[in-house]
Amino acid sequence: LPEGLGFPRHSTGRDYLTYFGQLYGRRKPDARETADRLLDDVGLAARGNSLIETYSHGMRQRLGIARALVNDPRVVFLDEPTLGLDPRGQQELLGLIRDIARTRRAGIVLSSHLLSEIENICDDVVIMNAGQIVARGSVSEVLGQAGMDPARQNSVRVRVAEAMVAAAETAIDGVKGAHRLGAEPGGWLSVEFVDDQGTPVHDVDRNRILDALIRAEIPILAFEVAGGRLQDVFLQLTAESIG
């Protein structure tokens, strides 16, 4: 799935995937069946007979992922798959990618400059600088290589309009395991994740905070992982070549 997708505007999603199935040697009935299954897998079954030119950006990203799966690959390469999507669209697409890895037992190689999504979804991370690998391993291992504390990865900071702070606090309180650490000037709220005994936990989906605020129709001005972050690691490890 390349960053820039080129789709035939006057083709339907179903015909598009059927065509690629035939390119991979499937007979048309089999290619059509595969297309229908993939459309269902990526949540486009209801729009399979619609022209691609009527698809939203997020729907086209899903169609592109379906195209990448036509030949049942063992490894799928995705380049900036969430580029241009709103937070809900990003969360839904990342969930789809997780499902692909789990249900198809396929390896996913994800290239992205949005390092927060890498933190949330990837088992292993590779950071490159000037064509050279400068760090690799799990998120915790990479943070450790840069001298950062992975334990602080369980907290986030989110910024909303100051007039919406109270409503945001109410929405966050409804997220299981979310514990507010307090508000800061400028509409910032800090949240950590804990278990039923109040012990901090680190293997969490931090996008649940975003989802709660979106469902409450609260505009999100900023969102970041507190403490050591891959973004901090990247800046630290590539500092010598910047400028």
C-alpha positions in Angstrom: 0.0 0.0 0.0 1.9 3.1 -1.2 1.5 6.5 0.3 0.0 7.9 -2.9 -2.9 5.7 -4.2 -4.1 5.8 -7.8 -7.6 4.5 -8.3 -9.7 4.3 -11.5 -12.4 6.9 -10.7 -15.2 5.2 -12.8 -14.7 1.7 -11.4 -16.5 0.2 -8.5 -14.6 -1.1 -5.5 -15.8 -4.6 -6.3 -14.7 -4.5 -10.0 -11.4 -3.0 -9.0 -10.6 -5.9 -6.6 -11.9 -8.4 -9.0 -9.6 -7.1 -11.7 -6.5 -7.5 -9.4 -7.6 -11.0 -8.5 -7.6 -11.9 -12.2 -4.2 -10.3 -12.6 -3.0 -12.8 -9.9 -4.3 -15.7 -12.0 -7.7 -16.3 -10.5 -10.7 -17.2 -12.7 -13.3 -14.4 -12.7 -15.8 -16.2 -10.4 -13.1 -16.9 -7.9 -11.7 -13.3 -8.2 -15.2 -11.9 -7.6 -15.7 -14.1 -4.5 -12.3 -12.9 -3.2 -13.3 -9.3 -3.8 -16.5 -9.7 -1.9 -14.7 -11.3 1.0 -12.1 -8.6 1.2 -14.7 -5.8 1.0 -16.4 -7.3 4.0 -13.1 -7.7 5.8 -12.2 -4.0 5.4 -15.7 -2.8 6.2 -16.7 -1.8 2.6 -19.3 -4.5 1.8 -22.1 -2.0 1.7 -20.2 0.2 -0.8 -18.7 -2.4 -3.0 -20.9 -1.5 -6.0 -20.4 2.2 -5.6 -18.0 4.1 -7.8 -14.6 4.7 -6.2 -14.8 8.4 -7.0 -17.6 8.6 -4.4 -15.4 7.1 -1.6 -14.0 9.2 1.2 -10.3 9.3 1.8 -10.6 6.7 4.6 -12.6 4.4 2.4 -10.0 4.6 -0.3 -7.3 3.7 2.2 -9.4 0.6 3.2 -9.8 -0.3 -0.4 -6.0 0.0 -0.9 -5.4 -2.4 2.0 -7.9 -4.8 0.5 -6.0 -4.6 -2.8 -2.8 -5.4 -1.0 -4.4 -8.6 0.4 -5.7 -10.0 -2.9 -2.9 -12.4 -3.3 -2.9 -13.6 0.4 0.6 -12.2 1.1 2.7 -13.4 4.0 4.0 -9.8 4.5 2.1 -6.6 3.8 4.0 -3.3 3.4 2.0 -0.2 4.4 3.4 3.3 3.7 1.8 6.1 5.8 -1.6 4.3 5.9 -3.3 6.8 8.2 -2.1 10.0 6.4 -4.8 12.5 6.1 -7.3 10.7 8.4 -9.0 12.3 11.4 -8.4 10.7 14.8 -11.4 8.3 14.6 -10.4 7.3 11.1 -6.8 6.7 12.3 -8.0 4.5 15.2 -10.3 2.5 12.9 -7.7 1.9 10.3 -5.1 0.9 12.9 -7.6 -1.5 14.4 -8.1 -3.0 10.9 -4.3 -3.5 10.6 -4.2 -5.3 14.0 -7.0 -7.6 12.8 -5.1 -8.4 9.6 -2.0 -9.3 11.5 -4.0 -11.5 14.0 -6.5 -13.2 11.7 -4.3 -13.7 8.6 -1.1 -14.3 10.6 0.6 -11.9 8.1 3.6 -9.8 9.0 2.9 -6.0 8.7 5.8 -3.6 7.8 4.4 -0.2 8.6 6.3 3.0 7.6 5.1 6.1 9.3 6.2 9.5 10.6 3.4 9.5 13.1 5.4 7.8 15.8 2.5 7.8 18.3 0.7 5.2 16.1 3.9 3.1 15.9 3.9 3.1 19.7 0.4 1.8 19.9 0.4 -0.9 17.2 3.9 -2.3 16.5 5.6 -5.2 18.2 9.1 -4.2 16.9 10.4 -0.8 15.8 13.3 0.2 13.5 14.5 3.9 13.4 16.6 4.9 10.4 18.7 7.9 9.8 20.4 8.7 6.6 19.8 5.2 5.3 21.3 3.6 8.4 19.5 1.7 11.3 20.2 3.6 14.5 17.8 1.7 16.8 15.7 -1.5 16.7 13.8 -3.6 19.1 10.5 -3.4 20.9 9.2 0.0 21.9 10.4 -0.5 25.5 13.8 -1.7 24.2 14.2 1.3 21.9 13.3 3.7 24.7 15.8 2.0 26.9 18.5 2.4 24.3 18.0 6.1 24.4 18.0 6.2 28.2 14.3 6.9 28.6 11.9 5.3 31.1 9.4 2.9 29.4 7.3 2.9 32.6 6.1 6.4 31.9 4.5 5.2 28.7 1.2 4.6 30.5 0.3 8.3 30.7 -1.0 10.8 28.1 -1.6 14.5 27.9 -4.6 15.9 25.9 -5.5 19.5 25.2 -9.0 20.8 24.7 -10.5 24.3 24.8 -10.5 25.6 28.4 -14.3 26.0 28.2 -14.5 22.2 27.5 -12.2 21.0 30.3 -15.0 20.0 32.6 -16.8 18.1 29.9 -13.6 16.4 28.9 -12.9 15.3 32.5 -16.4 13.7 32.5 -15.7 11.9 29.3 -12.3 10.6 30.4 -13.8 9.4 33.7 -16.0 7.1 31.7 -12.9 5.3 30.1 -12.2 2.1 32.0 -8.8 2.2 33.7 -8.2 5.9 33.0 -7.1 8.0 36.0 -6.9 11.7 35.7 -3.7 13.2 37.2 -5.0 16.8 37.0 -5.5 19.8 34.8 -2.9 22.2 33.6 -3.2 25.8 32.2 -4.2 26.0 28.6 -6.7 23.2 28.7 -4.2 20.4 29.2 -5.3 17.2 31.0 -3.0 14.4 32.2 -4.2 10.9 32.4 -2.6 7.6 33.4 -3.9 4.0 33.0 -4.3 1.8 36.1 -5.7 -1.7 36.8 -8.5 -2.4 39.3 -6.1 -2.2 42.2 -4.8 1.2 41.1 -1.5 -0.1 39.8 -0.1 1.6 36.7 -0.4 -0.5 33.6 1.5 0.0 30.3 0.0 -2.4 27.7 -3.0 -0.2 26.9 -4.7 1.4 24.0 -4.3 5.1 24.6 -6.6 5.9 21.7 -9.5 5.1 24.0 -9.1 8.6 25.4 -9.4 10.1 21.9 -12.5 7.9 21.2 -14.2 9.1 24.4 -13.6 12.7 23.6 -14.7 12.3 20.0 -18.0 10.6 21.0 -18.6 13.5 23.5 -18.1 15.9 20.5 -15.2 17.6 22.3 -12.6 19.1 19.8 -9.1 17.8 20.5 -6.4 20.4 20.1 -3.4 18.2 20.9 -2.6 14.7 22.2 0.7 13.3 23.3 2.2 10.4 25.2 3.8 11.7 28.4 7.3 10.7 29.4 9.6 8.8 27.1 8.2 8.7 23.5 9.5 7.4 20.2 9.3 11.0 18.9 11.8 12.0 21.6 14.0 9.0 20.8 13.9 9.9 17.1 14.9 13.5 17.7 17.7 12.4 20.0 19.2 9.8 17.7 19.0 11.9 14.6 20.1 15.2 16.2 23.6 15.1 14.8 22.3 15.1 11.2 19.7 17.8 11.7 20.7 21.3 10.5 
